[in-house]
Amino acid sequence: MRFHDLEHTLSVVRTAVGIAEALKLEPRDIALLEVAALFHDTGYALAYEGHEEKSAELAEMFLLKHGVAKRDIARVRSLILATRMGHAPRSLLQQVLRDADSSKA
C-alpha cells in the first residue's frame, strides 16, 4: 500500500499526539497512543485484508519483548484494532487514533 508509508505513519503519530495533548490526556495514555500509531499499519507487510490484526500482533510481540505490562499491551492492541474500517471507537483514545489516521495533516 503505497499510501501507507513512513510519512503517513509519522503524520498519524504527530496528529494523534497533538490531539491528545490538546485534550490534556495523561502522559501514559499519550505514550500508549503513540505506540499504537507507530504500529497501526505495520501489518500491511504481512497482509492486506486483516492488516490491523497483524499490526496488533506485531505491536504485542515488540512490547512483550520489552517487558511492557499485559494491560498496556491490551490497550495498544485495542487502539490499533479501532482503526479497522467500519469499527465504532469505544473510547476517547480509540477516537483520537481513528481521527488521526483519517486526517490529511
C-alpha positions as a Markdown table, in Angstrom:
| # | Residue | x | y | z |
|---|---|---|---|---|
| 1 | Met | 0.0 | 0.0 | 0.0 |
| 2 | Arg | 1.9 | 3.0 | -1.3 |
| 3 | Phe | -0.1 | 5.5 | 0.7 |
| 4 | His | 0.6 | 3.6 | 4.0 |
| 5 | Asp | 4.3 | 4.6 | 4.0 |
| 6 | Leu | 6.6 | 6.0 | 6.7 |
| 7 | Glu | 5.4 | 9.6 | 6.1 |
| 8 | His | 1.8 | 8.5 | 6.6 |
| 9 | Thr | 2.7 | 6.7 | 9.8 |
| 10 | Leu | 4.7 | 9.7 | 11.2 |
| 11 | Ser | 1.8 | 12.0 | 10.2 |
| 12 | Val | -0.6 | 9.8 | 12.2 |
| 13 | Val | 1.7 | 9.8 | 15.2 |
| 14 | Arg | 2.1 | 13.6 | 15.1 |
| 15 | Thr | -1.6 | 14.2 | 14.7 |
| 16 | Ala | -2.6 | 11.7 | 17.4 |
| 17 | Val | -0.2 | 13.1 | 19.9 |
| 18 | Gly | -1.2 | 16.7 | 19.0 |
| 19 | Ile | -4.9 | 15.9 | 19.6 |
| 20 | Ala | -4.1 | 14.0 | 22.8 |
| 21 | Glu | -2.0 | 16.9 | 24.1 |
| 22 | Ala | -4.7 | 19.4 | 23.2 |
| 23 | Leu | -7.2 | 17.3 | 25.2 |
| 24 | Lys | -4.7 | 17.3 | 28.1 |
| 25 | Leu | -4.7 | 13.5 | 28.3 |
| 26 | Glu | -2.4 | 11.7 | 30.7 |
| 27 | Pro | 1.2 | 11.2 | 29.6 |
| 28 | Arg | 0.8 | 7.4 | 30.0 |
| 29 | Asp | -2.2 | 7.4 | 27.6 |
| 30 | Ile | -0.3 | 9.6 | 25.2 |
| 31 | Ala | 2.6 | 7.2 | 25.2 |
| 32 | Leu | 0.3 | 4.2 | 24.5 |
| 33 | Leu | -1.4 | 6.1 | 21.8 |
| 34 | Glu | 1.9 | 7.0 | 20.2 |
| 35 | Val | 3.0 | 3.3 | 20.2 |
| 36 | Ala | -0.3 | 2.3 | 18.6 |
| 37 | Ala | 0.0 | 5.0 | 16.0 |
| 38 | Leu | 3.5 | 3.8 | 15.1 |
| 39 | Phe | 2.4 | 0.2 | 14.7 |
| 40 | His | -1.1 | 0.7 | 13.3 |
| 41 | Asp | -0.2 | -0.1 | 9.6 |
| 42 | Thr | 2.8 | -2.4 | 10.1 |
| 43 | Gly | 0.6 | -5.4 | 9.4 |
| 44 | Tyr | 0.5 | -4.4 | 5.7 |
| 45 | Ala | 3.9 | -6.0 | 5.5 |
| 46 | Leu | 2.1 | -9.3 | 6.1 |
| 47 | Ala | -1.4 | -9.0 | 4.8 |
| 48 | Tyr | -3.8 | -6.6 | 3.1 |
| 49 | Glu | -7.1 | -7.8 | 4.5 |
| 50 | Gly | -6.9 | -8.0 | 8.2 |
| 51 | His | -3.7 | -6.0 | 8.4 |
| 52 | Glu | -4.9 | -4.3 | 11.6 |
| 53 | Glu | -4.9 | -7.7 | 13.4 |
| 54 | Lys | -1.4 | -8.3 | 12.1 |
| 55 | Ser | -0.4 | -4.9 | 13.2 |
| 56 | Ala | -1.7 | -5.6 | 16.7 |
| 57 | Glu | 0.2 | -8.9 | 16.8 |
| 58 | Leu | 3.4 | -7.2 | 15.7 |
| 59 | Ala | 3.0 | -4.5 | 18.4 |
| 60 | Glu | 2.3 | -7.1 | 21.0 |
| 61 | Met | 5.4 | -9.1 | 20.2 |
| 62 | Phe | 7.5 | -6.0 | 20.3 |
| 63 | Leu | 6.0 | -4.8 | 23.6 |
| 64 | Leu | 6.3 | -8.2 | 25.2 |
| 65 | Lys | 10.0 | -8.4 | 24.3 |
| 66 | His | 10.5 | -5.0 | 26.0 |
| 67 | Gly | 8.7 | -6.1 | 29.2 |
| 68 | Val | 5.6 | -3.9 | 28.8 |
| 69 | Ala | 2.7 | -4.8 | 31.1 |
| 70 | Lys | -0.1 | -7.0 | 29.6 |
| 71 | Arg | -2.7 | -4.4 | 30.4 |
| 72 | Asp | -0.9 | -1.8 | 28.4 |
| 73 | Ile | -0.4 | -4.2 | 25.6 |
| 74 | Ala | -4.1 | -4.9 | 25.5 |
| 75 | Arg | -4.8 | -1.2 | 25.3 |
| 76 | Val | -2.4 | -0.7 | 22.4 |
| 77 | Arg | -4.0 | -3.7 | 20.6 |
| 78 | Ser | -7.5 | -2.2 | 21.1 |
| 79 | Leu | -6.3 | 1.1 | 19.7 |
| 80 | Ile | -4.8 | -0.5 | 16.6 |
| 81 | Leu | -7.9 | -2.6 | 16.1 |
| 82 | Ala | -10.1 | 0.5 | 16.3 |
| 83 | Thr | -8.6 | 1.7 | 13.0 |
| 84 | Arg | -10.5 | -1.0 | 11.1 |
| 85 | Met | -13.0 | 0.2 | 8.6 |
| 86 | Gly | -16.5 | 0.2 | 10.0 |
| 87 | His | -15.4 | -0.2 | 13.6 |
| 88 | Ala | -17.0 | 2.2 | 16.0 |
| 89 | Pro | -14.5 | 3.5 | 18.5 |
| 90 | Arg | -15.4 | 2.8 | 22.1 |
| 91 | Ser | -13.1 | 5.1 | 23.9 |
| 92 | Leu | -11.6 | 8.6 | 23.5 |
| 93 | Leu | -8.2 | 7.2 | 22.7 |
| 94 | Gln | -9.6 | 5.0 | 20.0 |
| 95 | Gln | -11.4 | 8.0 | 18.5 |
| 96 | Val | -8.2 | 10.1 | 18.6 |
| 97 | Leu | -6.3 | 7.4 | 16.7 |
| 98 | Arg | -9.1 | 6.9 | 14.2 |
| 99 | Asp | -9.3 | 10.7 | 13.6 |
| 100 | Ala | -5.5 | 10.9 | 13.3 |
| 101 | Asp | -5.4 | 8.0 | 10.8 |
| 102 | Ser | -8.1 | 9.5 | 8.6 |
| 103 | Ser | -6.8 | 13.1 | 8.7 |
| 104 | Lys | -4.8 | 14.5 | 5.8 |
| 105 | Ala | -2.4 | 16.5 | 8.0 |
